[in-house]
Amino acid sequence: MNTCIISGHLGSDPESIFTDSGTHIVNFPVAFRSTKEKTCWLKICCFNKTAEVAETYLHKGAKVGITGLLDQDKWEDNDGNKRSAFKLIANSIEFIKTDGRGFENQNGDNSQNHDDEVPF
């Protein structure tokens, strides 16, 4: 089973890209506490409708709860060293505290769940 749930604050505004095939991808870092003395960072990756929601409503400093799949990227750097990093592929984003951006004319629930949005 691969399910990860974290809550934390966005470290920067979400960055949006589109693949050549038109898939919408949004990435942003989230800071969370692993211990009382240690803050960790995790890259969050959203696709399609979840990406649209993140791009519209999230901003640097927003507090969110995220549920998703933990994934590992592996690559070689320019010096030939093997590198890796973990990321969370978001299935669900819950807005805990935002500045209200994007909600000006919205009604209803402020959580988004798109479990079928992971493209693999």
Secondary structure, DSSP 8 states (H G I E B T S, - for coil): ---EEEEEEESS--EEEE-TT--EEEEEEEEEESSSS-EEEEEEEEEHHHHHHHHHH--TT-EEEEEEEEEEEEEE-TTS-EEEEEEEEEEEEEEEE---TT-TT--S--EEE-GGG---
